């Protein structure tokens, strides 16, 4: 928890307003669950990596992209009021877990690309070919990692 305390950030008025709006919407439970699950995801990624957080749920029907984007907005609103930065990996894993709770599946993608300071990594979710929680033009600029390689590298990007 000390690592979390070092990364505290202020919550903006816009983030608080987005959370309150999400609480008035049909996805309010997703926003509330993100408040609880976001810290769990953050601490678990730091201490144990990705594997304990993500299960193969290919037995579930694929998430409807439009509905998943609404859930994504609610999850982002919930994560936005936490005092810790919601990285792309934290956002994606929290959203994946929320979709799984709703009996829907999606695929976590992790990609890399060269950047000015070295290699840049990015994470996002897809249902089929549809990007759910990011800009498809942005995600297309990343080269996907194989599952084993992503797991090995993740502690550096959590």
C-alpha positions as MATLAB code, in Angstrom:
seq = 'XXXXXXXXXXXXXXXXXXXXXXXXXXXXXXXXXXXXXXXXXXXXXXXXXXXXXXXXXXXXXXXXXXXXXXXXXXXXXXXXXXXXXXXXXXXXXXXXXXXXXXXXXXXXXXXXXXXXXXXXXXXXXXXXXXXXXXXXXXXXXXXXXXXXXXXXXXXXXX';
ca = [
       0.000    0.000    0.000;
       2.967    2.319    0.407;
       3.458    2.252   -3.359;
      -0.125    3.458   -3.779;
       0.366    6.258   -1.273;
       3.369    7.559   -3.215;
       1.319    7.910   -6.406;
      -1.616    9.861   -5.002;
      -3.131   12.377   -7.350;
      -5.894   14.911   -6.882;
      -9.333   14.137   -8.291;
     -10.558   16.885  -10.602;
     -14.012   18.438  -10.577;
     -14.594   16.994  -14.071;
     -13.740   13.470  -12.876;
     -16.085   13.836   -9.918;
     -18.857   15.139  -12.204;
     -18.362   12.195  -14.597;
     -18.645    9.773  -11.679;
     -21.831   11.429  -10.411;
     -23.285   11.291  -13.938;
     -22.407    7.588  -14.139;
     -24.236    7.006  -10.851;
     -27.396    8.419  -12.439;
     -27.088    6.181  -15.504;
     -27.970    2.564  -16.214;
     -24.363    1.432  -15.700;
     -24.129    2.820  -12.149;
     -23.254   -0.571  -10.661;
     -20.229   -0.792  -12.995;
     -19.009    2.614  -11.800;
     -19.408    1.566   -8.166;
     -17.700   -1.786   -8.675;
     -14.759    0.008  -10.320;
     -14.250    1.907   -7.051;
     -13.660   -1.412   -5.298;
     -12.073   -3.418   -8.095;
      -9.683   -0.672   -9.270;
      -7.525   -0.814   -6.114;
      -7.647   -4.634   -6.135;
      -6.400   -4.644   -9.728;
      -3.670   -2.106   -8.949;
      -2.295   -3.963   -5.927;
      -2.580   -7.405   -7.541;
      -0.760   -6.260  -10.682;
       2.066   -4.866   -8.579;
       2.389   -7.842   -6.253;
       1.425  -10.853   -8.360;
       1.214   -9.779  -11.997;
      -1.599  -10.263  -14.474;
      -2.278  -13.989  -14.177;
      -4.416  -13.912  -10.978;
      -6.659  -11.210  -12.443;
      -7.520  -12.617  -15.858;
      -9.198  -15.953  -16.491;
     -10.076  -17.583  -19.771;
     -13.761  -16.809  -20.169;
     -14.090  -17.816  -23.810;
     -17.101  -19.876  -22.678;
     -19.039  -16.618  -22.299;
     -20.756  -14.860  -25.186;
     -18.754  -12.021  -26.691;
     -19.538   -8.559  -25.365;
     -21.759   -6.386  -27.522;
     -19.401   -3.547  -28.548;
     -21.893   -0.728  -27.959;
     -22.924   -2.027  -24.543;
     -19.284   -2.697  -23.610;
     -18.390    0.894  -24.484;
     -21.116    2.116  -22.107;
     -19.754   -0.162  -19.383;
     -16.262    1.124  -20.194;
     -17.369    4.729  -19.674;
     -18.868    3.819  -16.286;
     -15.731    1.912  -15.244;
     -13.577    4.855  -16.313;
     -15.798    7.190  -14.272;
     -15.386    4.993  -11.192;
     -11.628    4.726  -11.662;
     -11.445    8.481  -12.213;
     -12.335    9.274   -8.602;
      -9.621    7.055   -7.186;
      -6.485    8.863   -6.036;
      -4.290    6.624   -8.223;
      -3.733    7.042  -11.968;
      -5.774    4.596  -14.028;
      -3.225    3.304  -16.535;
      -4.364    1.614  -19.735;
      -3.602   -1.795  -18.213;
      -5.527   -1.075  -15.005;
      -8.465    0.290  -16.998;
      -8.507   -2.682  -19.359;
      -8.229   -5.344  -16.653;
     -10.898   -3.665  -14.509;
     -13.213   -3.448  -17.522;
     -12.539   -7.064  -18.481;
     -13.411   -8.223  -14.974;
     -16.604   -6.145  -15.020;
     -17.664   -7.563  -18.397;
     -16.988  -11.078  -17.083;
     -19.211  -10.338  -14.067;
     -21.909   -9.450  -16.576;
     -21.347  -12.816  -18.278;
     -19.655  -11.295  -21.343;
     -16.209  -11.947  -22.765;
     -13.607   -9.730  -24.373;
      -9.942  -10.138  -25.213;
      -7.171   -8.232  -23.496;
      -4.588   -6.983  -25.999;
      -1.149   -5.720  -25.053;
       1.039   -4.108  -27.681;
       4.354   -2.337  -27.979;
       5.875    0.237  -30.302;
       9.057    2.286  -30.437;
       8.811    5.631  -28.704;
      11.041    8.607  -27.995;
      12.125    7.173  -24.634;
      12.358    3.537  -25.742;
       9.608    0.962  -26.033;
       6.058    2.096  -25.260;
       3.461   -0.436  -24.141;
      -0.317   -0.157  -24.309;
      -3.298   -2.312  -23.290;
      -6.890   -2.371  -24.549;
      -9.881   -4.697  -24.898;
     -11.516   -6.040  -28.027;
     -14.648   -8.031  -28.794;
     -13.829   -9.680  -32.094;
     -12.285   -6.941  -34.247;
     -13.992   -4.123  -32.313;
     -11.836   -2.065  -29.941;
     -13.919   -1.430  -26.814;
     -12.072    1.022  -24.605;
      -9.696    2.929  -26.839;
      -9.228    4.564  -30.214;
      -8.804    1.905  -32.945;
      -6.451    4.212  -34.864;
      -4.195    4.402  -31.813;
      -4.240    0.680  -31.053;
      -3.353   -0.079  -34.691;
       0.025    1.604  -34.112;
       1.030   -1.111  -31.614;
       2.378   -4.593  -32.356;
       0.673   -7.219  -30.224;
       2.636   -9.378  -27.809;
       2.121  -13.100  -27.404;
       0.411  -14.014  -24.104;
       3.543  -15.476  -22.490;
       5.681  -12.528  -23.512;
       3.117  -10.050  -22.176;
       3.011  -11.837  -18.814;
       6.815  -11.772  -18.568;
       7.017   -8.044  -19.356;
       3.998   -6.793  -17.409;
       5.683   -5.983  -14.101;
       7.586   -3.260  -15.947;
       4.401   -1.646  -17.271;
       1.935   -2.043  -14.393;
];
